[in-house]
Structure formats: structure tokens, C-alpha cells
Amino acid sequence: MVVPVDLSDPENMMLIAGNLHAFIKRGIPVRFGLVPLSSSLESVAQLKVAHYLFDAYGLDSLVKYFEAVCLHPSIPSILCGIDIEVVCY
């Protein structure tokens, strides 16, 4: 399943943190492909943070971050000023 997501939209983050993560926790054999939409600077900043968290700390930390952003909407605006260089493979 391929899902386009805008990481600056809290609803899209909850889709990942809630629905898609539930499939993974239950061990359902489904492959997911997340296609990030980079329509704004905030989207790009969130993509960089998400990529770093997933690579450095794994899926659980990424899901916890998405849940925190949904509960506290001011978190993404704080991160937009941070310059994180991410190399995609």
C-alpha cells in the first residue's frame, strides 16, 4: 500500500501514528510505502525530522513524535527554524 502524506498536517501524522502503526503492531503482513508531499517549508522540515528519527531511533520513536505533534501543535513551528541535513538513499 502506498500512502501520500503531508507531514505538516496533523491528520496525516495521526494516520501514520494510529492506523498504520496498528497494522505493524499486530504483525499483519502488509508493506507500506509513505510518499511525503513537500508542499511547504514546514513539510520539508517535518520530513527531515521524521527521516532522522526513523533512521537513528526506529519506528517507535517516530510514532511517539507524531503523537506528540498532534497533541501539541506548536512543536512543528519550533522545528522549522532548525536546519537538519538528511541524506536519502
C-alpha positions in Angstrom: 0.0 0.0 0.0 1.4 3.4 -1.0 0.1 6.4 1.0 0.9 10.0 0.2 1.3 12.0 3.4 1.8 15.7 4.2 3.8 15.7 7.4 2.8 19.3 8.2 -0.8 18.1 8.5 -1.6 16.6 12.0 -4.3 14.4 10.4 -1.8 12.8 8.2 0.5 12.2 11.2 -2.3 10.6 13.1 -2.9 8.3 10.1 0.6 7.1 10.5 0.7 7.0 14.3 -2.7 5.4 14.7 -3.9 3.3 11.8 -0.7 2.3 10.0 1.2 1.6 13.3 -1.7 -0.6 14.4 -1.1 -2.9 11.4 2.6 -3.1 12.3 2.0 -3.9 16.0 -0.5 -6.6 15.1 2.0 -8.3 12.8 -0.2 -8.1 9.7 2.0 -8.8 6.7 1.4 -5.7 4.7 4.0 -3.5 3.1 3.6 0.3 3.4 5.2 3.0 1.3 4.9 6.5 2.6 5.3 9.2 -0.1 6.0 12.5 1.5 4.4 15.6 0.0 6.7 18.6 0.2 4.3 21.4 -0.5 5.7 23.8 2.1 8.8 24.6 4.1 7.1 23.1 7.2 6.5 19.8 5.2 10.2 19.6 4.3 11.3 20.4 7.9 9.0 17.7 9.2 10.2 15.2 6.6 13.8 15.8 7.7 12.9 15.3 11.4 10.9 12.1 10.6 13.7 10.7 8.4 16.3 11.3 11.1 14.1 9.9 13.9 13.4 6.7 11.9 17.0 6.2 10.9 18.5 7.0 14.3 15.9 5.6 16.8 13.4 3.4 14.9 9.7 3.4 14.2 8.5 3.6 17.8 10.3 7.0 18.4 8.9 8.3 15.1 5.3 7.3 16.1 5.8 8.9 19.5 6.9 12.1 17.9 3.9 12.1 15.6 1.6 11.6 18.5 3.3 14.4 20.5 3.0 16.8 17.5 -0.8 16.0 17.3 -1.2 16.7 21.0 1.0 19.9 20.9 0.6 21.7 17.6 3.3 24.3 18.5 6.1 21.7 18.1 6.4 21.8 14.3 6.7 25.6 14.2 9.6 25.4 16.7 11.4 22.9 14.4 11.0 24.9 11.2 14.0 27.0 12.2 16.3 24.0 12.7 18.5 23.1 9.7 18.9 19.3 9.6 20.8 17.8 6.7 19.4 14.4 5.7 20.8 12.2 3.0 18.3 9.9 1.4 19.4 6.6 0.0 
